[in-house]
Amino acid sequence: MEIKDKDELQKRIAELEAQVKKLENNLIHDQLTGLKTRAFFEQELEGYLATLGYNARRKRKESFGFKNISVIFFDLDHFKKVNDAYGHDMGDTVLHQVAEAIQLCLRAGDTAARWGGEEFIVSLLGATEEDAVAKAEEVRKTIESIIFPEAPSLKLTISAGVASFEDGQTISELVKHSDQALYIAKHGGRNKVVAYGNQR
């Protein structure tokens, strides 16, 4: 398209900037839930773990404002039954509502992301495993209390696995520990929170 004058050029630049901003936003936010994407979460968590590792080597944790980080891995219980019974549109509504509930329970500085499907993950800066278990319980109870006017008989539950950073850990190890705790929660009756540290 030929640009004929300065005003038109400025308008076109503004349009392009808006498009770039939208693309950037889509790269870090899940379009359905509005939570962060898995890729963004992993990158952010890697940065936090690098900082904690640096601090541990130099014994200067306090200077960075946090001493620890914990991760909560959530999985909606029996989500396939929601889609089968109420349809995929309702399934999308459920995921959106659950994401909102998780976000409302978090503190400033915490990060929630959609890991994939009906799985969500949260990082809690400065939180011990005990702190993270308490937060996961808060989220679990909040999810359990959600009411859907369009489906009054629908009752949701969520399972959670909690793990805290240990010196020298990688992001994959920390996430794996929270996932292992989640596995125990799901195979131990669901609708519960399990801490990795309590399983060793």
C-alpha positions as a printed Julia matrix, in Angstrom:
200×3 Matrix{Float64}:
   0.0     0.0    0.0
   1.4     3.41  -1.01
   1.56    5.91   1.85
   0.9     9.44   0.59
   1.32   11.77   3.57
   2.74   12.08   7.08
  -0.59   11.55   8.87
  -1.21    8.36   6.95
   2.32    7.17   7.74
   1.84    7.81  11.46
  -1.49    5.99  11.4
   0.11    3.0    9.67
   2.96    2.94  12.21
   0.44    3.01  15.08
  -1.45    0.09  13.51
   1.74   -1.94  13.13
   2.77   -1.21  16.73
  -0.64   -2.37  17.95
  -0.29   -5.59  15.94
   3.18   -6.24  17.37
   1.91   -5.61  20.92
  -0.95   -8.06  20.36
   1.46  -10.7   19.04
   3.76  -10.22  22.03
   0.8   -10.54  24.39
  -0.31  -13.76  22.68
   3.18  -15.22  23.09
   3.09  -14.89  26.88
  -0.64  -15.35  27.57
  -2.82  -18.38  26.95
  -5.68  -17.18  24.78
  -8.41  -19.23  26.48
  -7.56  -18.66  30.16
  -5.56  -15.44  30.12
  -2.88  -17.07  32.27
   0.77  -17.14  31.21
   1.87  -19.7   28.65
   3.97  -22.73  29.53
   6.92  -21.34  27.56
   6.84  -18.03  29.44
   6.49  -19.81  32.79
   9.48  -22.05  32.12
  11.62  -19.11  31.07
  10.65  -17.07  34.13
  11.17  -20.0   36.5
  14.57  -20.72  35.0
  15.57  -17.14  35.78
  14.37  -17.48  39.38
  16.24  -20.76  39.88
  19.42  -19.28  38.43
  19.14  -16.43  40.93
  18.58  -18.83  43.83
  21.54  -20.94  42.74
  23.72  -17.85  42.52
  22.61  -16.76  45.97
  23.22  -20.19  47.5
  26.77  -20.3   46.16
  27.49  -16.87  47.62
  25.29  -17.14  50.73
  23.58  -13.87  49.84
  19.96  -14.97  49.46
  18.53  -12.09  51.47
  19.87   -9.44  49.11
  17.62  -10.65  46.3
  14.42  -10.37  48.3
  13.5   -14.06  48.39
  15.1   -17.19  49.78
  13.07  -19.92  48.15
  10.56  -20.75  45.48
   7.84  -23.39  45.43
   5.77  -24.8   42.61
   2.2   -26.12  42.64
   1.04  -28.41  39.84
  -2.78  -28.53  39.49
  -4.93  -30.91  37.47
  -8.73  -30.69  37.22
 -10.3   -33.99  38.26
 -12.31  -35.89  35.65
 -12.31  -32.98  33.2
 -13.09  -35.29  30.28
 -16.44  -36.02  31.91
 -17.22  -32.29  31.85
 -16.66  -32.15  28.1
 -18.6   -35.39  27.54
 -21.58  -34.34  29.67
 -21.81  -30.61  28.95
 -19.93  -30.07  25.68
 -16.65  -28.39  24.79
 -18.02  -24.86  25.08
 -18.82  -25.54  28.7
 -15.41  -27.13  29.07
 -13.83  -23.88  27.89
 -15.96  -21.93  30.38
 -14.79  -24.22  33.17
 -11.13  -23.73  32.27
 -11.59  -19.97  32.17
 -13.35  -19.91  35.55
 -10.73  -22.14  37.15
  -7.94  -19.93  35.8
  -9.66  -16.86  37.29
 -10.06  -18.6   40.64
  -6.39  -19.59  40.75
  -5.27  -16.09  39.83
  -7.46  -14.51  42.51
  -5.87  -16.69  45.19
  -2.31  -15.68  44.33
  -0.15  -12.9   45.73
   1.58  -10.18  43.76
   4.74  -11.68  42.3
   3.34  -15.2   41.97
   2.86  -16.58  38.47
   0.13  -18.89  37.18
   0.29  -20.59  33.79
  -1.71  -23.06  31.81
   0.59  -26.04  31.41
  -1.64  -27.81  28.91
  -5.18  -29.15  28.65
  -6.67  -29.03  32.15
  -3.3   -28.69  33.89
  -2.13  -25.49  35.57
   1.1   -24.59  37.31
   1.96  -21.87  39.81
   5.26  -20.48  41.1
   5.35  -18.89  44.57
   8.3   -16.63  45.29
   9.71  -16.89  48.8
   7.29  -19.68  49.74
   8.3   -22.75  51.7
   6.71  -26.08  50.89
   4.41  -25.59  53.88
   3.37  -22.15  52.57
   2.71  -23.63  49.14
   0.58  -26.44  50.58
  -1.56  -23.85  52.37
  -1.95  -21.87  49.14
  -2.8   -25.01  47.17
  -5.46  -25.86  49.76
  -6.91  -22.38  49.4
  -7.13  -22.85  45.64
  -8.59  -26.35  46.02
 -11.37  -25.1   48.29
 -12.07  -22.15  45.99
 -12.4   -24.43  42.94
 -14.69  -26.76  44.89
 -17.02  -23.84  45.7
 -17.45  -22.59  42.11
 -21.09  -22.58  40.97
 -22.04  -22.6   37.3
 -25.53  -21.1   36.75
 -25.69  -22.71  33.29
 -24.88  -26.14  34.81
 -26.02  -26.19  38.47
 -25.26  -29.9   38.89
 -21.62  -29.47  37.84
 -19.22  -29.78  40.77
 -15.5   -29.33  40.21
 -12.58  -30.64  42.18
  -8.86  -30.23  41.63
  -5.77  -32.14  42.71
  -2.41  -30.55  43.47
   1.23  -31.51  43.89
   3.67  -29.21  45.69
   7.48  -29.06  45.57
  10.08  -26.57  46.75
  13.43  -25.66  45.26
  16.51  -27.47  46.48
  19.98  -26.14  45.8
  21.36  -27.37  42.5
  17.97  -28.32  41.05
  17.02  -27.67  37.45
  13.62  -26.42  36.38
  12.75  -29.86  34.99
  13.61  -31.52  38.32
  11.54  -29.05  40.33
   8.54  -29.43  38.02
   9.0   -33.22  37.97
   8.85  -33.34  41.77
   5.62  -31.34  41.83
   4.22  -33.61  39.09
   5.15  -36.71  41.12
   3.32  -35.28  44.12
   0.32  -34.53  41.88
   0.36  -38.14  40.66
   0.13  -39.34  44.27
  -2.75  -36.93  44.93
  -4.69  -38.12  41.89
  -4.13  -41.8   42.63
  -4.89  -41.31  46.3
  -8.49  -40.26  45.79
  -8.18  -36.86  44.04
  -9.41  -33.5   45.37
  -6.38  -33.24  47.66
  -2.96  -31.61  47.99
   0.23  -33.64  48.33
   3.7   -32.29  49.13
   6.69  -33.94  47.52
   8.78  -33.47  50.68
   6.34  -35.57  52.7
   6.73  -38.54  50.34
  10.45  -39.07  50.79
